Structure formats: C-alpha cells, structure tokens
Amino acid sequence: MLKGIACKIGSTLAFAFMLALVKVYSAYSVAELVFFRSFFALFILVFWLLMRGDFPRALHTRWFGGHLVRSLAGVGSMFCVFTAYGLLPLADATAIGYAGPLVVVVLAALLLGEKVHATRWAAVVVGFSGVMVMLWQHLGFTTGESAAGGLARTGLGALLAFSGALLVAVAMIQTRRLTRTEDTGAIVFYFQSTTTLASLIIVLAADYWPSAWPGAALVQSQAWIWPEGRDWAPLIAIGLLGGVGQILMTQSYRFADASVVSCFDYTSMIWALILGFVLFSETPSPIAIVGASIIAAGGLFAILTERHAKRM
C-alpha cells in the first residue's frame, strides 16, 4: 500500500515539473508539445526496461483492445490538459483537474468492484473541498473579476481542464484493469506510442488541411514550429519527466487500489503552488494556502486511516 502511495507522490512531482515546462513553452503548438512529451518518454521507458532486463519481453500484450481504450482516453486528456495549462495559472489548472480523483473513486467502485471504505470517501471529499476553496476566487465569487476577454480565456481553460480530468479518470481506471494482466512496460509503451502517432498525424494535418475546410483555423494552428537552439533541452525534458512520471504512476496502481491512489493526486497542488511562485511569480492568495492545507490534510488522513485499518 505505502509503496503505491510513494510511487503516486513521485509521479505527481515529475508531472508538476513537466506541466510547468509546458506552460513556459506554450507558444509552441499543443500537438508539438504532446509529441515531445510522448516521443522522448519512450527513451526513459526503454532504458528502464533494459535496466530490469525486460526489454523487449515486457512489451508483450494479451489485451491490445484494453491498451487502445486506455491510450485514446490518455491522448484526449493530454491535449485538453496541455491546452488548459497554457490558458490558466498553474495552480488553477491543477485544482480543476482534481475532479478526476473523485470520479476515479466512483468508477473504481462501479467498474472494478473495489470496496471503497468510508475513510477513503472521506479523504477524497476532504481533498475535493480544498480544491473548491481554491477555486472560489477563480470562479468569480470574490471581487476583482477580469475583463470579458480574460474571463472567456480562463473559462475555456477551465472547461478543457475539467474535460481532461474526466478523461484522466477513465484512463486511470483502465490502467488499474490492465495491471492485472499486463506489464507496466507494455501499458506505458502502447500509451506513449499512440500519443506520439496521434500528435504526428495532427502536425501533418496542419500542413495539408485546406483553408476552406471546416475547422481550418484550429487544425492549422497545430503546425510544427522548429524550436530555437536553447529550447530543445527543456522540450526534451518534458518527455523525460513525463516518462518518469508515467512509469511511477502506472506502478502506483499495481501496488495499491485505484480508490486509495487517487487520494494522493492532491499532493500535486503543493508542487503547483511552489512552481507557480518560482517560475511565474504567481503569489498564492490566502484562499489558495487554506485550500492547499485542506488538500494535504486529506492525504495525511488517508494514510493514517489505512495504516490503522491494517492493524485491526
């Protein structure tokens, strides 16, 4: 149990740095950022499997359809989330994404047959209440609202972040199902390969999509932009960090129930607040600090109650 929790917290840290870089380099198209995130993550995966002595054996699969479901949900979530992080402050985009863990607990009970104890429900509810506290100011319930253009921009970002959270929940449930029969290497490999292929298709479509066709502006906005020399290293780092985070995240669902692991998605808010301040001068408001404290309390509550239950 604790090994799964440790893997999950490690994955949130890796993903937090990755998403901070995505926000820094949001001038590049989302499809291009997704390509760097997916393609270079494959190098981390292959290296990890070679260190284990499991390459290429670990890539064998007995359930290709299951990988396809997980990969399609992951592709959709990645495009939604990357776009949202370009439109919203780091902490806001992270907070909205916490709709996902709540959905994971529900789906884990309905689809995986996991027994969700009252303490796990309580941990998720406590964490989600912290998210709502943090969103209070962003949703316009306090003074100082932005101009109409700013509200439209952040509104779109919020919608995309929420959509991404729902797709992440589907992907995580499918990941948990896959860990019953599939190696972690296979799960990560087929997801990263699918995402790499999808991003390449979109980039190519941007070059050849006729201006008279529907959605031309949207598709053409995803055209490839050759990075400047100094941008290559951080763009590649997006993929390397994503690869590390993906492996740790997948392993976490192997060592613990999805409904337990999902509670610790909330720790990424701590990293988002720190990185938002250091990289973007986004000073957390008192509301944000209170919300983050509630989120951390929810995670600690989950750990303590699970350890107590094992002693019984």
N, C-alpha and C positions, 0 to 999 in steps of 0.2 A: 504493500500500500504506500509506504513512505517513499519507496524508490520511484513509483509512478508519479507521486506528487513532486519529488525533486526534479524529475525529467520535465514535468509540465512547467515548473517555475523557470527552469533553464531555458526552455523553448520560448517563454514569454519575453525573456531578456533578449535573446537573439532576434526575435521578431520585432521587438521595440526598436533596436538599433537599425534593423533593416527598413522599417517603415519611416524612421526619421530620415534616412538617406533618400527614400522615395519622395518624401516631402521636399527635401532640399533640391532634388533634381526633377521636380515635377514639370519643368519646362520641356522635357522630353515627352514623347507620346506615351500613353499608358501601355500600349501594345509593346513598345520598345522596352519599357521598364519591366514588364512581365517577362519578356524574352530574357533579359539579363538575369532576372530573379530565377528563372527556371533552368536555363541552359547551364549556367555556371554552378547551380546547385547539384547538377548531375556529377560534377567533378568531386564534390565533397562526398557524395553517395558512393561512388566507385572507390575512392580512397578508403572510406570506412569499411566497405565490404572486403577490400584487399587486405586490410589490417586484420580482419576477422578470418580471412582465408575462405570467404564465402562467395567470391566472385568467379564465375557468373552463376553459381548454383542457386544463390538466393533470389535470382530474378525469375525463377520458375514459378508459374502460377497454375492453379487449378480452377480459378474462378475469374476469367477475363471480364465477364459481364459485371461482376462486383467492382472491379477496378474502374470500369468505364463509368459507372454511376458516381463513384467517389471522385473521379477525375473531372467529370463535367460539372459537378457541384463546385469543385475546387477552382476550376477555370472561371466560372461565373463570379464566385466570391472574390477572387483575386482582382479581376477587372473592376468590380464595384468598389472594393476597399481601396485600391490604389488611386482611383479617381477621387474618392472621398477625402483621402489624406491630402490631396492637392488643393481641396476646396475649404477644408476646415482646420482649425487649430489642432495640434497633435492630441491634446487631452480630450477634446470634444469628440473627435473621430473615434478615439479609443473607447470612450464612455458609451457612445451609441452602439458600438459593437458588442457591448455586454448583454444585448438582448439574446445573443447566441447561446450562452451558457444556460439561461433559463429554459430555452427551447430544447437544449440537449437533455436536460433532466426529464422533461416531459416525454421526449421521444425515446429516451433510454427505458423508461417505464413501459411505454406502449409497444415499442418495436423490438427491444432487446430482452424484455422480460426481467429487467433488473429490479430488485426490491429496493425502492427508494425510501429510506427511513426518514422519520420526521426531522431528525437532526440535519440531514442533508438538505431537505427542503428549506429548513430554517437558515442554513448557511447561504443558500442561493438567494433567498428572499432578503437577508441582511445585506448581501453584496449588491443586489439589484437596487435596494433602497438607497445605497450610497451612490449608485450611478444616477438615480433620479435627482438626488440632491445636487450632483454636479451639473446635471442638465438644466436645472431650474433657471439659471441665469441665461444659458444659451437659448432656451426656448422662448425667451422674451417676457418672462413673468416678473422681471425686475426692470428697473429704469435703465435708460441709456441704450435703447434699441438702435440698430444700424439703419442706414438708408435702405430704400426699397431694393436697389441693386444688390447690396450686400446681403439682405435677407433672402433674395432669390438664389444667390450663390450658395449660401450656407444651407438653405432649405434643400437644394438639390444634393448637396454633400450629405446632409442628414438622411435623406431618402436612400441614397446609394449605400451609406454606411449600414443602415438598417437592413437593406436587401442583402448586402454582403454577409451580415450576421446570420440571417436566416439560412443562407446557403452554406455558411461555415458549419452551422448546426447539423445540416444534412450530411455534410462531408465527414464530420467527426463521428456521427453515428455509424456511417458506412465504414469508417476506419476501424471502429471497435468491432464490427462484424467481420471485417477482413482479417483482423489479428487472430481470430480463432483458427484460421487455416493457412494464412499467408505469412511469409517472412516480411519483416519490416522493409528489407531491401526492395522487395517486389512492390510493396504498397507505394513507397516513395518514388521508385523508378517510373512506374506507369503514370503516376500523377505528374511528375516533372516532365516526362516525355510528352504527355498530352498537352500540357500547358505551353511547352516550347513550340510544339507544332501549331497550336491554335494562334499563338502570338505571331508566328511567322506568316501564317495564312492571312491574318488581318493586316500585317505590314505590307504584304504583297498586294492585297486587295486595294490598299490605299493608293498604290501607284497606278493601278489599272482601272479603278472604278470611274466610269464616265460621270461627268459633272451633271448630266441631265437625269441620271438615275436617282431614285428615292434614297434619302439618307446620305447623299454625296458629301455634304459638309462634315458629317460625323465620321464617315469612313476615311475620307481624305485627311482628316486631322490626325490620323494614326500613322502617317507616313514616317519612315525611318529618318532620323537626323543623326548624321555621323558625329559622335562625341568628340569634343576637344581633347587634346592630349592629357590634360590634367583631370578630366572627368572619367577616364577609363577605369582607374583604380577603384573609386567609390562605386561606380556602376557594377563592376565585377564583384565588389564586396557585398552588394545587395544580394547577389546569387549565393555567395559563400555563406553569408549569415542565414539566408533562407534555407539553405541545405542543412545547416546545423540545427536550426530551429525545427525543421520538418522531421528530422530523424528523432530528436528528443521528444517532440510532440507525439509521434507515432508510437514510440516506445512507452510513453506515459499511459497510453490506452491499453498497452499489453499488460502492464503491471497493476492497473487499478481500474475500477468501474468508471464508465463514462460519466455517470452522475456525480462521482467524487472528484474526478479530474477537472470537470468543468468549473467547479467552485474556484479553482486557482487561476482561471483566466483573469480574474480581477486583479491579480498582482501586476499585470502589465500597466495598470493605471499609475502605479508608483514610478515605473520607468518612464512613462509618457510625461508625467509632470516634471521629472528631473531633466529629461532630454529637451522638452519644450522650453524650459527655462534657459538651459545652457546654449542650445543651438538657435532658438528663435526668439529669445527674450520674452517668452510668454510667462509672465509672472502669475502664479496661481492665486486666485482670489480666496478669501476666507471660506466661501462656499465650497470651492474645489478641495481645500485642505480638509474640511469636515467630511466631505464625500469620500475622499481617499482613505481617511481614518476608518470610516464605517466599512469600506471595502476590505481593508486589512483585517479589521475585527472579524468580518465574516469568514475569511480564510483561516485565521487562527482558531475560530470556533469550530470549524470543520475538522481541523487536525486534532484538537483536544477531545472532541466527542468521538471521533473514530478510534483514537487510542484507548479511550475509556471503554468503548464497546468491545474491543478486543480483549480487555482484561476481565470482562464479565464472564 
